[in-house]
Each structure stands twice: as structure tokens, then as C-alpha cells.
């Protein structure tokens, strides 16, 4: 079995070194850090595949501001076709609406039971760059789409960061 606690701590240290943000680890071995402009990011570990990591920007769009859930799903699909190395996923909510999370998957080889430190740092740096570029482009595109499809009382949604 893999020591997920040690892996999470190694990942936390890699975030701090490669990205320069203060990071913490929770009881579920999720690594979190806050970007001063964009907000909270997570690094998710995969217990069944310790070489797989996901860098996620959860709930960066509140889908309730879209004209419809179907519109948001189509927008996510369109963004997925454009974004290199990043996926946009609409998470379901009880009210039929939801939030959109952006994520980048990373595969980092192991050495001595832990991810290779330099490769993890390089993967985090590259994935964070791809993710922030894709999120900013998606937010701009969605603001334009929602504003064009809305009436004068709705305007640009506050739910797009």
C-alpha cells in the first residue's frame, strides 16, 4: 500500500517550491493553496494510482448564471475542445444546476516510494500555467456568451470568476 500521507506532504512541498504558494494538506490527503486573484486550487491524489495527480480549480463558475444547464454543458464541451491539457466539468447539484471545475491531470513517475521531486515540481508548474490560461480564457468567453444571451436585467454573471 502507498503512504498517501507522505505523498501528500511531498506534493505540498512541491507546490510551495514550484508555484510559490503556501499549501496545506487535509485529512483526505488533498493539497490546497490559494491564488491571490483566482482563489482556491486543489491537488488531488489517486490512491489506486499514486503516479496520477489532478490539479483542480473547483467551482470556478456557478452554472446557475448560465441561460440553462444544457447551455453550460455545451460551453464546457466547446472549452474542452480548445483547452490544451485542461478539462472543464460541470458538477451536478440537487437543483439541477451546478458548478464548473477546471482540472489538469498529471502523471509523475515514482522513485523510492514517492513521486520524483523535480518531475513533480515541473509537472505542477506546467499544469498550473495551462490551467490558469484556460480558466481565464473560459471565463472571458463565458462572460461574453452569457451577456450576449441575456436580457438587460441579467447582465454579466457574477458567478464567472
C-alpha positions in Angstrom: 0.0 0.0 0.0 1.2 3.5 -0.7 1.7 6.1 2.1 -0.7 8.7 0.9 0.2 11.0 3.8 3.9 11.1 2.7 2.9 11.5 -0.9 0.6 14.4 0.0 3.4 16.1 2.1 5.8 15.7 -0.9 3.1 17.3 -3.1 2.6 20.2 -0.7 6.3 20.9 -0.7 6.4 20.7 -4.5 3.5 23.2 -4.7 5.3 25.6 -2.4 8.6 25.3 -4.2 7.4 25.2 -7.8 4.5 27.7 -7.5 5.4 29.8 -4.5 2.1 29.5 -2.7 1.6 28.4 0.9 -0.1 25.0 0.7 -1.7 22.7 3.3 -2.8 19.1 3.4 -6.2 18.0 4.8 -7.2 14.7 6.4 -8.2 13.3 3.0 -4.7 14.0 1.6 -5.9 16.8 -0.6 -3.3 19.6 -1.0 -4.8 23.1 -1.2 -3.4 26.5 -1.9 -4.9 29.9 -2.7 -4.0 32.1 -5.7 -4.4 35.7 -4.7 -6.6 36.6 -7.8 -8.3 33.4 -8.7 -8.9 31.6 -5.4 -8.5 28.1 -4.1 -6.8 25.3 -6.0 -6.5 21.6 -5.1 -4.1 18.9 -5.9 -5.9 15.5 -5.7 -4.1 12.3 -5.2 -5.3 8.9 -6.6 -4.7 6.1 -4.0 -5.1 3.4 -6.6 -2.6 5.1 -8.9 0.0 7.0 -6.9 1.7 8.3 -10.1 -1.6 10.2 -11.0 -2.3 13.7 -9.7 -5.1 16.1 -10.6 -4.6 19.9 -10.3 -8.1 21.3 -9.9 -9.7 24.7 -9.7 -13.0 23.7 -8.2 -16.3 25.6 -8.7 -14.8 28.5 -10.7 -18.1 29.0 -12.5 -21.5 28.9 -10.9 -23.6 27.3 -13.6 -26.8 28.9 -12.3 -25.8 32.1 -14.1 -25.9 30.3 -17.5 -29.1 30.5 -19.5 -29.7 26.8 -18.9 -27.8 23.7 -17.7 -27.7 22.5 -21.3 -26.0 25.8 -22.4 -23.4 25.3 -19.7 -22.7 21.7 -20.8 -22.3 22.8 -24.4 -20.0 25.6 -23.3 -17.9 23.1 -21.3 -17.7 20.8 -24.3 -16.6 23.7 -26.5 -14.0 24.8 -24.0 -12.7 21.2 -23.8 -12.1 21.2 -27.5 -10.0 24.4 -27.2 -8.1 24.0 -23.9 -4.8 22.1 -24.2 -4.3 19.7 -21.3 -7.3 21.0 -19.3 -10.8 19.7 -18.9 -13.9 21.5 -17.8 -16.5 19.5 -16.0 -20.0 20.6 -14.8 -20.8 19.0 -11.4 -24.4 18.2 -10.7 -26.3 19.9 -7.9 -29.5 18.9 -6.3 -31.3 21.8 -8.0 -30.3 20.6 -11.5 -27.7 23.4 -11.7 -24.1 23.1 -10.6 -20.6 24.4 -10.8 -17.9 24.0 -13.3 -14.5 22.7 -12.2 -11.4 23.0 -14.4 -8.7 20.4 -14.0 -5.4 19.2 -15.4 -4.2 15.6 -14.9 -0.5 14.8 -14.3 1.4 11.6 -14.4 4.6 11.7 -12.3 7.0 8.7 -12.1 7.9 7.3 -8.7 11.3 6.9 -7.1 11.7 5.1 -3.7 8.0 5.2 -2.9 7.5 8.9 -3.6 6.9 11.0 -6.7 10.1 12.1 -8.4 10.5 15.6 -6.8 11.9 17.5 -9.8 9.4 16.0 -12.2 6.5 16.7 -9.8 7.6 20.3 -9.5 7.9 20.6 -13.2 4.5 19.0 -13.8 2.9 21.3 -11.3 4.4 24.4 -12.8 3.4 23.4 -16.4 -0.1 22.2 -15.4 -0.7 25.4 -13.3 0.2 27.5 -16.3 -2.1 25.6 -18.6 -4.9 25.7 -16.1 -4.8 29.4 -15.3 -4.6 30.3 -19.0 -7.5 28.1 -19.9 -9.6 29.3 -16.9 -9.0 33.0 -17.8 -9.9 32.3 -21.4 -13.0 30.3 -20.4 -14.2 33.0 -18.0 -13.9 35.7 -20.7 -15.7 33.6 -23.3 -18.5 32.7 -20.9 -19.0 36.3 -19.8 -19.3 37.3 -23.4 -21.7 34.4 -24.2 -23.9 35.0 -21.1 -24.0 38.7 -21.7 -25.0 38.2 -25.4 -27.6 35.7 -24.5 -29.1 37.6 -21.6 -31.7 40.3 -21.4 -30.9 43.7 -19.9 -31.8 42.7 -16.4 -29.3 39.8 -16.1 -26.1 41.3 -17.4 -22.7 39.6 -16.9 -23.0 36.8 -14.4 -21.3 37.3 -11.0 -20.7 33.5 -11.0 -17.9 33.6 -13.5 -14.7 34.4 -11.7 
